[in-house]
């Protein structure tokens, strides 16, 4: 009985007569009986053993030994499902049918059966093949027993790949979309097709010409054989066939949006962005704001929204709205025009280092003490939270994920990030999916804020309403205040599906609640920027000191205390700047600047615009002065005539400071001057004009109701008309309650 059945349980790992190591001894496989295996000891002193095969194979020291007493590596067979994925439904069904018959020929057992069928318990392959030949002949398939044995051998030599059984006498090949085309040409086809994914649609002939050009450029020069490029070129008909087999033709026929989305897909295997502590990874992005606002010239303008999103807690740690003006005139001589600049991004970073102060009239629920933030612990760690601050945490970025736009690539922005100890990671060009949290925030901002605001232009041009410019629009400052209130009242306290409690995964948290969980584990260490730190964030200008002062953006600055006279005509000894001195100024408050004297420990020398008195009652910015200088130059004047340009700025302010509607015309609007004011840090405000600081706790909050944003009155965010003295910054020089500049 043992000899009759010993063959039909042979496995690819163990055969009759093999030597195995089991339980510290050497054994020889004598026979298989169902699930049992008979092992004969190599030493005559021991008796044969019958054991279950699964227990023998599962032993820790089990191994099959070769003639040299070394372990034989186990041959791993490829999964059957992966082999059949390349075949069609009909070929897959036929291959599985043959696979069952070949398995029965090899082992004597049909897959899924525990006992052999009659005629297959024979020990020799010839007997089993004769039985199988008769069985197939009865079913209408005529194969000799030798032909079946040859098929079994091909199937076994191909690691039991059933695809080799689909053709008589020929081994089936895995479908190759590239055919016999050189792999280098296939790579060029993919490269050129990826380049065309973001362009306007076209025919495949355009791809053929580009591939032909690349083949000639790369392989005619790089290889010694000049005929290599000619051999790599494909006939046009073959090229079209390969493009179709590779699926590139179908991709190029898709819409531009689908092609762009496919091109933006990251390379597999995908690596999700992971951040475990607040500020570890922060995504910053800029997007056009679908809202019309009143600009500095009193007419409707567009704007851009820039936001910084913390990956770990989904907190929006900074938000800024900047006007977008295209300017007037032909290219090259265009007057005005601006968008988000590098300094605007610096102001955005400065917001991350200070709490968001509440403004008079805000809803009481926007206060930090009424939110889910650990207010008492934050007050104990940072005294700035003891004031009237909004429910937005202070998170210091460690690493920024930014795109490669010109403001983000500027030297000033990189210098500020280096000064603040912030690392930078660049996203791929034209790939918004590298900053998914920022893109999701922009969509939520449009759904919950923008569409309920006057001036909403719709998501696309075909959905834009009529007469938007004639509506009662917000100014830039008013919309910034409204957006900050929405941020503290709605976004920061709204549960986010992507935020789950570390202790209770079924509990959905808001960004503030998630921050409370994370800060309890990682802690919070405040970092206040001093007055000197603030000046390091300002726009740099390298100047030469003369008897008239220094020139910054065609404006002359002089020190009131005469400290600048000691530097007249001196070389700064900074060779990379040709002996010039470092100066800093704020484009939104250009009436003052600071010169850095790096000698003897370094000190800042305050400077003032010499014609500042002409603009004392006129809030102005660097961009106002620049536009007035261009207008004065087109009228025949010179850009060096500072008196005339200052008077033009004043006249332009009087002419354009009123809005288009009758009610808005009753009060002049303040120009957009950023969100942060400069400080001197020496107890005196800029310019020496004393100011009485406003304590937000002493201002009674206006009564408010939880009404939808569409019903919010524009007067709620109207800024009061301030005297010239009130436009000066806080005299305390402290950065506790005021974000740094």
Secondary structure, DSSP 8 states (H G I E B T S, - for coil): -HHHHSSTT--SS--TT-EEEETTEEEEEEEEETTEEEEEESSTTS--EEEEHHHHHTSTT-EEE-TTS-B--------HHHHHTTS-HHHHHHHHHHHHHHHHHHHSS-TT-SS--TT---SSHHHHHHHHHHHHHHTT----HHHHHHHHHHHHHTTS-GGGGSSTTS------TTTTS-HHHHHHHHHHHHHGGGS----HHHHHHHHHHHHHHHHHHHSS-TTHHHHH---HHHHHHHHHHTTHHHHHTS-HHHHHHHHHS--SS-------STTSSEEEEEEEEEEEEE-TTSSEEEEEEEEEEETTT--EEEEEEEEEB--BSSTTS-B--B---HHHHHHHHHHTTS--B--TT--GGGBGGGSSS-HHHHHHH-GGGGSSBBS------SEEEE---TTTTSHHHHHHHHHTT-EEEE--TT-GGGGHHHHHHHHHHHHHTGGGSTTB--SSGGG--S-GGGS---BHHHHHHHHHHHHHHTGGGSEEEEEE-SS-TT-EEEHHHHHHHHHHHH--------HHHHHHTSEEEEE--BTTBEEETTEEEE-TTSGGGGGTT-----GGGTT-EEEEEETTEEEEEEEEE-GGG-EEEEEEETTGGGGTTS---HHHHHHHHHHHHHTT--TT-HHHHHHHHHHHHHHHSS-SSHHHHTS-------S-----SSSS-GGG-------GGGS---------GGG--GGGG------GGGGS--TT---SSS---
